[in-house]
Amino acid sequence: MGTEPRGGGKPPSEEIKDCEVRFDGGFGDVTGARLSAEDYLTLLARSSPPATPEYRDDILLVVAELAANAIQYAPGPFTLTMRRSFDGVHVTLSDTNTTPPAPRPFHPGTGTGGGIGWYLIHTLCDQVSVVVRDDGKDVHTFLPW
C-alpha cells in the first residue's frame, strides 16, 4: 500500500508510509478508493489518532467525492495518494482530464443535477488546489487530522 516513507524523524517501526493506489476508473473504484483510504487512516490512527472522529469521516467523504468526480469527468485511470502532513492529511487525486474542476449550480429543490461535491470538498478541506499537467491534473486537498 505504501510507496514512499513520509519521514519526520520517527524510528522505522513507527514510520507511516504514503498510500498510493492506482485505479482503472470503473464505477467500483469509488468504493476501492474509499477502502484504501480507510486502510491508510486505520494505520495512521495507531500511531497518531485524529483529534476528533469527524476528521476521519471528512477525509473518507472527500476521497469518495474526488474519486466519483474522476470517474464521471475524466476518462481512464486515476491515482489516489495520501500522506501525513505536519498538521493533517494531504490527499491527492490524479486523473486524465486537463480541465480544472469548477462549481456547478446546485438545485436541491428539483432533485436533479448534482453539483454539491466540489462545494463539499472546499467546505471540508483546509486547502484545495489543482495542478494541471499535459496529461491530466492533480487535485490536492489538505484536511485536519
Phi, psi and chi 1 to 4 in degrees:
 res  aa     phi    psi   chi1   chi2   chi3   chi4
   1 MET       -  -33.4 -179.9  168.2 -167.6      -
   2 GLY   -96.4  153.0      -      -      -      -
   3 THR  -121.2  -35.8   57.6      -      -      -
   4 GLU  -135.2  134.3  -64.1  -77.4  -30.7      -
   5 PRO   -67.8  146.5   19.3  -25.4      -      -
   6 ARG   -83.8  -15.6   75.8  168.2  170.8   85.9
   7 GLY    79.3 -149.5      -      -      -      -
   8 GLY    97.2    9.3      -      -      -      -
   9 GLY    81.5    6.2      -      -      -      -
  10 LYS   -80.7  152.8  -71.1 -171.6  173.7 -171.6
  11 PRO   -60.2  151.2  -19.1   27.5      -      -
  12 PRO   -53.1  -34.7  -24.3   30.9      -      -
  13 SER   -66.7  -23.4   62.1      -      -      -
  14 GLU  -103.0   -3.1  -65.5 -179.7   29.8      -
  15 GLU   -75.9  129.3 -161.8  169.4  -77.4      -
  16 ILE   -97.0  125.4  -55.9  -62.2      -      -
  17 LYS   -82.7  154.8  -64.5 -175.7  179.1 -160.6
  18 ASP   -64.0  153.5  -65.0  -11.0      -      -
  19 CYS  -103.2  125.7  166.9      -      -      -
  20 GLU  -137.6  118.0 -176.9  174.6  -66.3      -
  21 VAL  -132.1  132.9 -174.0      -      -      -
  22 ARG  -102.2  141.8  -70.3  176.9  178.3   78.9
  23 PHE  -128.1  152.3  -62.6   92.4      -      -
  24 ASP   -73.4  -26.5  -67.2  -26.6      -      -
  25 GLY   104.6   18.4      -      -      -      -
  26 GLY   -85.2  166.8      -      -      -      -
  27 PHE   -58.0  -37.0  -69.0  118.7      -      -
  28 GLY   -68.2  -10.7      -      -      -      -
  29 ASP   -74.4  -16.3  -70.2  -20.5      -      -
  30 VAL   -64.0  -46.9  173.4      -      -      -
  31 THR   -63.8  -42.5  -58.9      -      -      -
  32 GLY   -60.5  -41.8      -      -      -      -
  33 ALA   -65.5  -41.9      -      -      -      -
  34 ARG   -64.4  -42.2 -177.0 -178.8  167.9   92.6
  35 LEU   -65.2  -38.8  -69.4  172.3      -      -
  36 SER   -63.6  -40.9  -65.1      -      -      -
  37 ALA   -64.9  -41.8      -      -      -      -
  38 GLU   -59.1  -44.6  -77.6 -174.6   53.8      -
  39 ASP   -59.6  -45.6  -69.7  -15.3      -      -
  40 TYR   -63.4  -45.7  176.4   76.3      -      -
  41 LEU   -67.5  -33.2  -64.6  176.4      -      -
  42 THR   -63.8  -44.1  -62.7      -      -      -
  43 LEU   -64.3  -44.0 -178.1   63.6      -      -
  44 LEU   -62.5  -40.6 -178.7   60.4      -      -
  45 ALA   -64.6  -23.9      -      -      -      -
  46 ARG   -63.7  -35.6  -71.6 -176.9 -169.9  148.5
  47 SER  -105.3  -19.4   63.5      -      -      -
  48 SER  -150.6   86.0  174.2      -      -      -
  49 PRO   -64.5  151.7   -1.6    5.9      -      -
  50 PRO   -66.4  153.6   24.6  -31.7      -      -
  51 ALA   -64.0  -32.8      -      -      -      -
  52 THR  -143.9  152.0   90.7      -      -      -
  53 PRO   -61.0  -26.2  -20.3   29.1      -      -
  54 GLU   -63.0  -30.8  -70.3   80.6   15.3      -
  55 TYR   -60.9  -41.1  -72.7  166.2      -      -
  56 ARG   -62.3  -46.7  177.7 -172.5  178.3   93.9
  57 ASP   -61.8  -40.6  -63.8  -21.2      -      -
  58 ASP   -62.6  -42.8  -69.0  -10.8      -      -
  59 ILE   -63.4  -43.5  -67.4  168.9      -      -
  60 LEU   -63.2  -39.0  -64.9  175.1      -      -
  61 LEU   -66.4  -42.8 -177.3   54.8      -      -
  62 VAL   -63.4  -42.5  166.1      -      -      -
  63 VAL   -60.3  -45.4  165.5      -      -      -
  64 ALA   -62.9  -41.8      -      -      -      -
  65 GLU   -65.6  -44.6  -73.6  -67.3  -27.4      -
  66 LEU   -62.6  -43.2  -70.5  171.7      -      -
  67 ALA   -65.0  -43.4      -      -      -      -
  68 ALA   -62.4  -40.9      -      -      -      -
  69 ASN   -64.4  -40.8  -74.2  -12.0      -      -
  70 ALA   -62.5  -43.0      -      -      -      -
  71 ILE   -66.3  -39.5  -70.1  167.0      -      -
  72 GLN   -74.6  -37.4 -175.4  170.8   -0.6      -
  73 TYR  -113.5  -10.4  -61.4  108.7      -      -
  74 ALA  -125.1  122.1      -      -      -      -
  75 PRO   -71.7  139.9   26.8  -31.9      -      -
  76 GLY    90.4 -159.3      -      -      -      -
  77 PRO   -72.9  161.7   25.9  -31.7      -      -
  78 PHE  -142.7  160.4   65.4   89.2      -      -
  79 THR  -125.5  132.5  -58.5      -      -      -
  80 LEU  -104.5  127.0  170.5   67.6      -      -
  81 THR  -125.6  133.7  -54.1      -      -      -
  82 MET  -131.2  139.4  -62.8  178.3   68.8      -
  83 ARG  -149.5  150.8   66.2 -179.2   43.9   94.8
  84 ARG   -75.7  130.9 -179.1   75.4  164.2  105.8
  85 SER  -108.2  174.5   64.9      -      -      -
  86 PHE   -61.4  -27.3   70.6   97.2      -      -
  87 ASP  -128.2   16.1   62.3  -10.6      -      -
  88 GLY   174.2 -145.3      -      -      -      -
  89 VAL  -127.0  132.3  175.3      -      -      -
  90 HIS  -100.9  117.4  176.9 -170.6      -      -
  91 VAL  -111.1  127.4  176.2      -      -      -
  92 THR  -123.8  132.8  -55.0      -      -      -
  93 LEU  -119.5  122.4 -166.9  122.0      -      -
  94 SER  -107.5  129.2  -56.3      -      -      -
  95 ASP  -133.7 -173.3   65.7   32.7      -      -
  96 THR  -101.7    7.2   59.6      -      -      -
  97 ASN   -99.3  127.2 -174.1  -16.8      -      -
  98 THR   -85.0   -3.1   57.8      -      -      -
  99 THR   -85.6  122.9  -56.2      -      -      -
 100 PRO   -64.9  146.5  -18.5   29.3      -      -
 101 PRO   -62.6  151.0  -11.0   20.0      -      -
 102 ALA  -142.7  148.5      -      -      -      -
 103 PRO   -61.7  144.2  -12.2   20.1      -      -
 104 ARG  -117.4  155.6  -66.6 -173.9  -56.4  125.7
 105 PRO   -60.7  139.7  -18.4   27.7      -      -
 106 PHE  -114.2  124.7  174.0   59.2      -      -
 107 HIS  -122.6   82.5  -54.8  -73.1      -      -
 108 PRO   -62.9  -27.3   20.8  -27.9      -      -
 109 GLY   -72.2  -25.5      -      -      -      -
 110 THR   -93.7  -20.1   64.8      -      -      -
 111 GLY    72.4   15.7      -      -      -      -
 112 THR  -116.4  163.7   60.7      -      -      -
 113 GLY    90.6  -81.9      -      -      -      -
 114 GLY   117.2 -137.0      -      -      -      -
 115 GLY    89.7   -0.2      -      -      -      -
 116 ILE   -89.6  -20.3 -165.1  168.1      -      -
 117 GLY   -58.5  -48.3      -      -      -      -
 118 TRP   -66.3  -37.5 -165.6 -123.8      -      -
 119 TYR   -63.7  -42.9  -66.8  107.6      -      -
 120 LEU   -61.2  -45.0 -174.8   64.4      -      -
 121 ILE   -58.9  -46.3  -71.2  167.0      -      -
 122 HIS   -66.4  -30.9  -81.5  -90.6      -      -
 123 THR   -72.5  -39.9  -61.0      -      -      -
 124 LEU   -83.1  -23.7  -64.9  175.1      -      -
 125 CYS   -95.4  147.4  -62.4      -      -      -
 126 ASP   -70.8  -32.8  -71.2  -20.1      -      -
 127 GLN  -153.3  142.3 -177.5  179.2   -2.3      -
 128 VAL  -134.9  132.7  178.3      -      -      -
 129 SER  -143.6  156.2   63.0      -      -      -
 130 VAL  -126.1  129.1  178.8      -      -      -
 131 VAL  -115.3  115.8  177.5      -      -      -
 132 VAL   -88.1  133.4  176.8      -      -      -
 133 ARG  -113.0  171.5  -53.7  179.5  -39.5  -88.6
 134 ASP   -61.4  -31.7  -71.6  -21.2      -      -
 135 ASP  -110.9   14.9   61.4  -14.8      -      -
 136 GLY   154.7 -147.4      -      -      -      -
 137 LYS  -151.8  160.9   68.6  179.3  167.7  -58.1
 138 ASP  -118.4  124.2  -57.8  -36.3      -      -
 139 VAL  -101.5  114.8  179.4      -      -      -
 140 HIS  -100.7  130.0  -64.4  -91.6      -      -
 141 THR  -129.9  143.6   61.1      -      -      -
 142 PHE  -122.4  123.9  -64.4   85.0      -      -
 143 LEU  -125.0  149.7  -65.2  101.9      -      -
 144 PRO   -67.8  154.4   19.9  -24.9      -      -
 145 TRP  -138.0      - -178.2 -107.2      -      -
